[in-house]
Amino acid sequence: MFLRKYNTAIFIHGCFWHQHRGCRYAYTPKSRQDFWEKKFQRNICRDREVRRKLEETHIKCLIIWECAVRKMRKDETYRQKVLLETECFLNSNQPYMEIQPEKMEK
């Protein structure tokens, strides 16, 4: 999603597909492990390249991880915190932010 008013690209990353480090949803299937490792590495490399291109063109980037969305659905306080953090980011000069439960709880 791109918000022109805020010059910001927003991505909702699935923890499994984008291999969210340290997340319980980012596992590798037991079958065809070579296939999955290559698939995940291609996704991670593509994510880095997209982020680099956005930085080069001065477009802000917001990553929201699937586990954060799951937590938002269950926890109203957390949801409000995420919305406030997102609003602050959109109105800031900060070029990049990730929303994930462990970073939001600090």
GROMACS elastic network, one bead per residue, 0.5 to 0.9 nm:
[ bonds ]
;  ai    aj funct       b0    kb
    1     8     6  0.83194   500
    1     9     6  0.56863   500
    1    10     6  0.51322   500
    1    11     6  0.65866   500
    1    12     6  0.89443   500
    2     5     6  0.89853   500
    2     6     6  0.85609   500
    2     7     6  0.72768   500
    2     8     6  0.57160   500
    2    10     6  0.61672   500
    2    11     6  0.89113   500
    3     6     6  0.55287   500
    3     7     6  0.57782   500
    3     8     6  0.52682   500
    3     9     6  0.63968   500
    3    10     6  0.78386   500
    4     8     6  0.66270   500
    4     9     6  0.85223   500
    5     8     6  0.79428   500
    6     9     6  0.87569   500
    6    59     6  0.88672   500
    6    60     6  0.80633   500
    6    90     6  0.59485   500
    6    91     6  0.72297   500
    7    58     6  0.81893   500
    7    59     6  0.55231   500
    7    60     6  0.61046   500
    7    61     6  0.87333   500
    7    90     6  0.84796   500
    8    59     6  0.56305   500
    8    61     6  0.55749   500
    8    62     6  0.70988   500
    8    90     6  0.73274   500
    8    95     6  0.86260   500
    9    54     6  0.81938   500
    9    59     6  0.69053   500
    9    60     6  0.61303   500
    9    62     6  0.62183   500
    9    63     6  0.85037   500
   10    60     6  0.85172   500
   10    61     6  0.59981   500
   10    63     6  0.59666   500
   10    64     6  0.75036   500
   11    61     6  0.77853   500
   11    62     6  0.62405   500
   11    64     6  0.61136   500
   11    65     6  0.82893   500
   12    62     6  0.85477   500
   12    63     6  0.59692   500
   12    65     6  0.57502   500
   12    66     6  0.65922   500
   12    69     6  0.86438   500
   13    16     6  0.85553   500
   13    17     6  0.75370   500
   13    18     6  0.62544   500
   13    19     6  0.89700   500
   13    20     6  0.83154   500
   13    63     6  0.67203   500
   13    64     6  0.61479   500
   13    66     6  0.58792   500
   14    17     6  0.53941   500
   14    18     6  0.59042   500
   14    19     6  0.78329   500
   14    20     6  0.78732   500
   14    25     6  0.85533   500
   14    26     6  0.85500   500
   14    64     6  0.88388   500
   14    65     6  0.62487   500
   14    67     6  0.80006   500
   15    18     6  0.54541   500
   15    19     6  0.53050   500
   15    21     6  0.82703   500
   15    23     6  0.70172   500
   15    24     6  0.83706   500
   15    25     6  0.56177   500
   15    26     6  0.51723   500
   15    27     6  0.86952   500
   15    65     6  0.63395   500
   15    66     6  0.56692   500
   15    67     6  0.68423   500
   16    19     6  0.50962   500
   16    20     6  0.68557   500
   16    23     6  0.86854   500
   16    24     6  0.88219   500
   16    25     6  0.55417   500
   16    27     6  0.63539   500
   16    28     6  0.80608   500
   16    40     6  0.86131   500
   16    66     6  0.87706   500
   17    20     6  0.81764   500
   17    26     6  0.74256   500
   17    39     6  0.84952   500
   17    40     6  0.65061   500
   17    43     6  0.72621   500
   17    44     6  0.88321   500
   18    21     6  0.88702   500
   18    26     6  0.77318   500
   18    40     6  0.65256   500
   18    41     6  0.86552   500
   18    43     6  0.60522   500
   18    44     6  0.60805   500
   18    47     6  0.80628   500
   19    22     6  0.86259   500
   19    23     6  0.79630   500
   19    25     6  0.81562   500
   19    27     6  0.74212   500
   19    28     6  0.87716   500
   19    40     6  0.66664   500
   19    41     6  0.87363   500
   19    43     6  0.84843   500
   19    44     6  0.75061   500
   20    23     6  0.55999   500
   20    24     6  0.85731   500
   20    25     6  0.77337   500
   20    26     6  0.56236   500
   20    65     6  0.76691   500
   20    66     6  0.89982   500
   21    24     6  0.87788   500
   21    26     6  0.70429   500
   22    25     6  0.87617   500
   22    26     6  0.74801   500
   23    26     6  0.54522   500
   23    27     6  0.81379   500
   23    67     6  0.78081   500
   24    27     6  0.67497   500
   24    67     6  0.88324   500
   25    66     6  0.87040   500
   25    67     6  0.76200   500
   28    31     6  0.86468   500
   28    33     6  0.69045   500
   28    36     6  0.67588   500
   28    37     6  0.75111   500
   28    40     6  0.89585   500
   29    32     6  0.73365   500
   29    33     6  0.64228   500
   29    36     6  0.72648   500
   30    33     6  0.60795   500
   31    34     6  0.86818   500
   31    35     6  0.88361   500
   31    36     6  0.86208   500
   32    35     6  0.53973   500
   32    36     6  0.64759   500
   32    37     6  0.88083   500
   33    36     6  0.50825   500
   33    37     6  0.60223   500
   33    38     6  0.85817   500
   34    37     6  0.51951   500
   34    38     6  0.62659   500
   34    39     6  0.85636   500
   35    38     6  0.53879   500
   35    39     6  0.61571   500
   35    40     6  0.86700   500
   36    40     6  0.59807   500
   36    41     6  0.84225   500
   37    40     6  0.52088   500
   37    41     6  0.60892   500
   37    42     6  0.86226   500
   38    41     6  0.50953   500
   38    42     6  0.61720   500
   38    43     6  0.86619   500
   39    42     6  0.52415   500
   39    43     6  0.63472   500
   39    44     6  0.87568   500
   40    43     6  0.50597   500
   40    44     6  0.61627   500
   40    45     6  0.85890   500
   41    44     6  0.50523   500
   41    45     6  0.60603   500
   41    46     6  0.84572   500
   42    45     6  0.51300   500
   42    46     6  0.60304   500
   42    47     6  0.85344   500
   43    46     6  0.50813   500
   43    47     6  0.61102   500
   43    48     6  0.86912   500
   44    47     6  0.50640   500
   44    48     6  0.63307   500
   44    49     6  0.87162   500
   45    48     6  0.51321   500
   45    49     6  0.62396   500
   45    50     6  0.86800   500
   46    49     6  0.50291   500
   46    50     6  0.61207   500
   46    51     6  0.85463   500
   47    50     6  0.51785   500
   47    51     6  0.61734   500
   47    52     6  0.86042   500
   48    51     6  0.51309   500
   48    52     6  0.61233   500
   48    53     6  0.86763   500
   49    52     6  0.50267   500
   49    53     6  0.62000   500
   49    54     6  0.86043   500
   50    53     6  0.51668   500
   50    54     6  0.61970   500
   50    55     6  0.86365   500
   51    54     6  0.50877   500
   51    55     6  0.61753   500
   51    56     6  0.86478   500
   51    61     6  0.71636   500
   51    96     6  0.88498   500
   52    55     6  0.50952   500
   52    56     6  0.62030   500
   52    57     6  0.87492   500
   53    56     6  0.50411   500
   53    57     6  0.63317   500
   53    58     6  0.85938   500
   53    59     6  0.85675   500
   54    57     6  0.52029   500
   54    58     6  0.60680   500
   54    60     6  0.68332   500
   54    61     6  0.71456   500
   55    59     6  0.58709   500
   55    60     6  0.69857   500
   55    61     6  0.80722   500
   55    95     6  0.73721   500
   55    96     6  0.86378   500
   56    59     6  0.77151   500
   57    60     6  0.89410   500
   58    95     6  0.76463   500
   59    95     6  0.72264   500
   60    90     6  0.84537   500
   60    93     6  0.84232   500
   60    94     6  0.73993   500
   60    96     6  0.57981   500
   60    97     6  0.85218   500
   61    95     6  0.62726   500
   61    97     6  0.65522   500
   61    98     6  0.84494   500
   62    86     6  0.83476   500
   62    89     6  0.83783   500
   62    90     6  0.88056   500
   62    95     6  0.84293   500
   62    96     6  0.58554   500
   62    97     6  0.50157   500
   62    98     6  0.58231   500
   62    99     6  0.77108   500
   63    96     6  0.80872   500
   63    97     6  0.63327   500
   63    99     6  0.61672   500
   63   100     6  0.86522   500
   64    67     6  0.85238   500
   64    68     6  0.67768   500
   64    69     6  0.74253   500
   64    97     6  0.85169   500
   64    98     6  0.58235   500
   64   100     6  0.66546   500
   65    68     6  0.53473   500
   65    69     6  0.66728   500
   65    70     6  0.89067   500
   65    98     6  0.74565   500
   65    99     6  0.61229   500
   65   100     6  0.56363   500
   65   101     6  0.85509   500
   66    69     6  0.50721   500
   66    70     6  0.62300   500
   66    71     6  0.86588   500
   66   100     6  0.81311   500
   67    71     6  0.61866   500
   67    72     6  0.85588   500
   67   100     6  0.67303   500
   67   101     6  0.70356   500
   68    71     6  0.50472   500
   68    72     6  0.60570   500
   68    73     6  0.86863   500
   68    78     6  0.88778   500
   68    79     6  0.87707   500
   68    82     6  0.85589   500
   68    99     6  0.65846   500
   68   101     6  0.53334   500
   68   102     6  0.89244   500
   69    73     6  0.63498   500
   69    74     6  0.89349   500
   69    79     6  0.83980   500
   69   100     6  0.84979   500
   70    73     6  0.52977   500
   70    74     6  0.67877   500
   70    75     6  0.89093   500
   71    74     6  0.52198   500
   71    75     6  0.59439   500
   71    76     6  0.88487   500
   71    78     6  0.72590   500
   71    79     6  0.76723   500
   71   101     6  0.73806   500
   72    75     6  0.52722   500
   72    76     6  0.65145   500
   72    77     6  0.82071   500
   72    78     6  0.58530   500
   72    80     6  0.82847   500
   72    82     6  0.78798   500
   73    76     6  0.73587   500
   73    78     6  0.89821   500
   73    79     6  0.73493   500
   74    78     6  0.85210   500
   74    79     6  0.84177   500
   75    78     6  0.53345   500
   75    79     6  0.61929   500
   75    80     6  0.88047   500
   76    80     6  0.62153   500
   76    81     6  0.85994   500
   77    80     6  0.52598   500
   77    81     6  0.62812   500
   77    82     6  0.87464   500
   78    82     6  0.61732   500
   78    83     6  0.86204   500
   78   101     6  0.84926   500
   78   104     6  0.82179   500
   78   105     6  0.85991   500
   79    82     6  0.51465   500
   79    83     6  0.62275   500
   79    84     6  0.86714   500
   80    83     6  0.50760   500
   80    84     6  0.61740   500
   80    85     6  0.85819   500
   81    84     6  0.51587   500
   81    85     6  0.61273   500
   81    86     6  0.85274   500
   81   104     6  0.78431   500
   82    85     6  0.50569   500
   82    86     6  0.59978   500
   82    87     6  0.85215   500
   82    99     6  0.73637   500
   82   104     6  0.75546   500
   83    86     6  0.50549   500
   83    87     6  0.61253   500
   83    88     6  0.86010   500
   84    87     6  0.51151   500
   84    88     6  0.61707   500
   84    89     6  0.85704   500
   85    88     6  0.51191   500
   85    89     6  0.61250   500
   85    90     6  0.86514   500
   85    99     6  0.85743   500
   85   104     6  0.86997   500
   86    89     6  0.50346   500
   86    90     6  0.61273   500
   86    91     6  0.86526   500
   86    97     6  0.87168   500
   86    99     6  0.83979   500
   87    90     6  0.51570   500
   87    91     6  0.63304   500
   87    92     6  0.86376   500
   88    91     6  0.52839   500
   88    92     6  0.61097   500
   89    92     6  0.50578   500
   89    93     6  0.76540   500
   89    94     6  0.65454   500
   89    95     6  0.85574   500
   89    96     6  0.83555   500
   89    97     6  0.73966   500
   90    93     6  0.80471   500
   90    94     6  0.82668   500
   91    94     6  0.86180   500
   92    95     6  0.83239   500
   94    97     6  0.76475   500
   98   103     6  0.83631   500
   99   102     6  0.87842   500
   99   103     6  0.71097   500
   99   104     6  0.69802   500
  100   103     6  0.56910   500
  100   104     6  0.63321   500
  100   105     6  0.89455   500
  101   104     6  0.51792   500
  101   105     6  0.62902   500
  102   105     6  0.54615   500
  102   106     6  0.71370   500
  103   106     6  0.58778   500
